[in-house]
Amino acid sequence: AAEQDDVDAQMTLAEMSQLGQGGIPSSVEAHFWFSVAATRNAEDAARRRDQVAEALTAETIADNQARLEEWLGRHPR
């Protein structure tokens, strides 16, 4: 559902990634999915993305930004 642009699913996937539910915790994945949700003006998504970003390197954030731009190219608004 997250891949199909369901913002609730994107937020849930970000939260699950952050907590490691279903696998190993991943701040990188959480940051990416919060970023995707933030493009839909999801409540709290940008704030939570920025909180997760505090634990990431500038390079990782830039990589996620490039990934986000690619994702948005496949899922136009």
Secondary structure, DSSP 8 states (H G I E B T S, - for coil): -TTTT-HHHHHHHHHHHHHTTTSS--HHHHHHHHHHHHTTT-TTHHHHHHHHHTTS-HHHHHHHHHHHHHHHHHS--
